[in-house]
Amino acid sequence: MANAKRKNRPRKPRPKLSTRKRHGLLWLGSATLGVTLLVWACIQFAKNRAAPSARKVSSERRSDRFSGAGGTEERELANPTTPGEWSGVRALQANSPPGRGQELVDAARDQSAAGSKTVPVPPATLEVAQAVMVTVELDFGSTVPTIAAALLDIERRSQPDDGKGRTFAILDAYGERTLTGKLHLSMHVSAEKPGIGSLIFKRTGATLWSSRIVPSKDPKKSQFSGKNLSIYIDDGAGKLLTVDGSNNPSWIMDAVVKEKGALLDTVWPSGVEHEVTFIYSACGCPVKVMARREGDRVVRTKELPVMFPDDPAAVEVIAKLMRW
């Protein structure tokens, strides 16, 4: 009964807000909303200002990365932040002066604006009697050729300053098939006379190497005469023995070993393997092969490297001497 009386008891009406108080609350709510919108707008404005600055800093860092980086035989400009801007640009910069990198970056951007991904770069500089190792990966399709066969697909272009002969030669080459089905090829290139030299992949027309060859600063080094062939035999203890061919032997075992004062026939017994070094180049760079004597002939125990592919006459002389 007591509970029933409480429920039936009349409730006091809530006090009504005066007009002034209602206006005050509305003003306070509007002010709060306005401040919130103002703060949000300031944040968005700050973000929009920061984005261009960040892009500018990123661009400057990429440029600084390449400026003054001369002296590298082969360089690869890094891909930009935005794909397709100027990706995959490769530049040869052997002995190039400091500051050359920035010129390459600017050239890449100009070429990108023209709708191309690559930039033709002036050839590097190489002195006569110097050499470089050119390493590339070539796509021959489903059938990967031997190193000797692959060299036939590489054009040697020479533009000698005097208009005669060649400016360089490949001394040796080696390589192997990659996991992706391409041919990994390394070529030892020797500079012989002033001019321009280039290696071109015939199947695609791509330039594998290009260089401006200049006279040597060393007065003792001259242009390649193409006359002197030197042969050395490793004695097995890390010492080279000089094979003296002054008696013009038709079989290498009849040549005299200079350090021994005896014929090579007495120094190199049958069944023994030696490392044989051949020098026939302006740079004096060694070309080394592994060989074993088998009675009255010498056989190579390893197929690579391919020796003197640009000097078949020298290869013929060596083949007759070694009887392989």
ChimeraX attribute file (.defattr): number of C-alpha atoms within 10 A of each C-alpha:
attribute: neighborCount
match mode: 1-to-1
recipient: residues
	/A:1	5
	/A:2	6
	/A:3	8
	/A:4	8
	/A:5	9
	/A:6	10
	/A:7	9
	/A:8	8
	/A:9	9
	/A:10	8
	/A:11	8
	/A:12	6
	/A:13	6
	/A:14	6
	/A:15	6
	/A:16	8
	/A:17	9
	/A:18	8
	/A:19	8
	/A:20	8
	/A:21	11
	/A:22	11
	/A:23	11
	/A:24	11
	/A:25	11
	/A:26	10
	/A:27	12
	/A:28	11
	/A:29	10
	/A:30	12
	/A:31	12
	/A:32	11
	/A:33	11
	/A:34	12
	/A:35	11
	/A:36	11
	/A:37	11
	/A:38	11
	/A:39	11
	/A:40	11
	/A:41	11
	/A:42	10
	/A:43	10
	/A:44	11
	/A:45	11
	/A:46	10
	/A:47	10
	/A:48	10
	/A:49	10
	/A:50	11
	/A:51	10
	/A:52	11
	/A:53	11
	/A:54	11
	/A:55	12
	/A:56	10
	/A:57	11
	/A:58	13
	/A:59	13
	/A:60	11
	/A:61	11
	/A:62	17
	/A:63	17
	/A:64	14
	/A:65	13
	/A:66	21
	/A:67	16
	/A:68	15
	/A:69	18
	/A:70	19
	/A:71	16
	/A:72	13
	/A:73	17
	/A:74	15
	/A:75	17
	/A:76	12
	/A:77	19
	/A:78	14
	/A:79	14
	/A:80	14
	/A:81	13
	/A:82	8
	/A:83	8
	/A:84	13
	/A:85	16
	/A:86	24
	/A:87	19
	/A:88	15
	/A:89	17
	/A:90	17
	/A:91	21
	/A:92	23
	/A:93	23
	/A:94	19
	/A:95	15
	/A:96	19
	/A:97	12
	/A:98	13
	/A:99	14
	/A:100	16
	/A:101	23
	/A:102	18
	/A:103	13
	/A:104	23
	/A:105	20
	/A:106	12
	/A:107	16
	/A:108	24
	/A:109	17
	/A:110	14
	/A:111	16
	/A:112	17
	/A:113	12
	/A:114	9
	/A:115	12
	/A:116	15
	/A:117	16
	/A:118	17
	/A:119	19
	/A:120	14
	/A:121	14
	/A:122	13
	/A:123	19
	/A:124	21
	/A:125	18
	/A:126	25
	/A:127	22
	/A:128	27
	/A:129	24
	/A:130	19
	/A:131	22
	/A:132	15
	/A:133	15
	/A:134	18
	/A:135	17
	/A:136	15
	/A:137	16
	/A:138	19
	/A:139	16
	/A:140	14
	/A:141	10
	/A:142	8
	/A:143	10
	/A:144	17
	/A:145	15
	/A:146	14
	/A:147	22
	/A:148	15
	/A:149	10
	/A:150	16
	/A:151	19
	/A:152	12
	/A:153	13
	/A:154	18
	/A:155	16
	/A:156	20
	/A:157	15
	/A:158	21
	/A:159	19
	/A:160	19
	/A:161	15
	/A:162	10
	/A:163	10
	/A:164	10
	/A:165	12
	/A:166	20
	/A:167	28
	/A:168	31
	/A:169	22
	/A:170	24
	/A:171	23
	/A:172	21
	/A:173	24
	/A:174	18
	/A:175	18
	/A:176	16
	/A:177	16
	/A:178	13
	/A:179	7
	/A:180	7
	/A:181	16
	/A:182	19
	/A:183	23
	/A:184	16
	/A:185	19
	/A:186	18
	/A:187	21
	/A:188	18
	/A:189	23
	/A:190	26
	/A:191	31
	/A:192	30
	/A:193	28
	/A:194	23
	/A:195	22
	/A:196	23
	/A:197	25
	/A:198	19
	/A:199	20
	/A:200	17
	/A:201	19
	/A:202	13
	/A:203	12
	/A:204	9
	/A:205	11
	/A:206	11
	/A:207	14
	/A:208	17
	/A:209	22
	/A:210	21
	/A:211	22
	/A:212	21
	/A:213	26
	/A:214	19
	/A:215	18
	/A:216	19
	/A:217	10
	/A:218	10
	/A:219	7
	/A:220	6
	/A:221	15
	/A:222	16
	/A:223	17
	/A:224	20
	/A:225	10
	/A:226	12
	/A:227	8
	/A:228	11
	/A:229	13
	/A:230	15
	/A:231	20
	/A:232	19
	/A:233	21
	/A:234	16
	/A:235	15
	/A:236	10
	/A:237	6
	/A:238	9
	/A:239	10
	/A:240	16
	/A:241	19
	/A:242	19
	/A:243	21
	/A:244	21
	/A:245	18
	/A:246	8
	/A:247	9
	/A:248	10
	/A:249	13
	/A:250	14
	/A:251	17
	/A:252	23
	/A:253	22
	/A:254	19
	/A:255	21
	/A:256	22
	/A:257	21
	/A:258	14
	/A:259	11
	/A:260	13
	/A:261	9
	/A:262	13
	/A:263	17
	/A:264	21
	/A:265	17
	/A:266	13
	/A:267	15
	/A:268	16
	/A:269	14
	/A:270	15
	/A:271	12
	/A:272	11
	/A:273	20
	/A:274	18
	/A:275	18
	/A:276	20
	/A:277	19
	/A:278	19
	/A:279	18
	/A:280	21
	/A:281	30
	/A:282	23
	/A:283	20
	/A:284	15
	/A:285	18
	/A:286	17
	/A:287	20
	/A:288	18
	/A:289	18
	/A:290	17
	/A:291	20
	/A:292	20
	/A:293	20
	/A:294	13
	/A:295	9
	/A:296	12
	/A:297	16
	/A:298	21
	/A:299	15
	/A:300	17
	/A:301	14
	/A:302	10
	/A:303	12
	/A:304	16
	/A:305	19
	/A:306	19
	/A:307	21
	/A:308	21
	/A:309	17
	/A:310	15
	/A:311	15
	/A:312	11
	/A:313	11
	/A:314	17
	/A:315	14
	/A:316	10
	/A:317	13
	/A:318	17
	/A:319	14
	/A:320	13
	/A:321	18
	/A:322	18
	/A:323	14
	/A:324	11
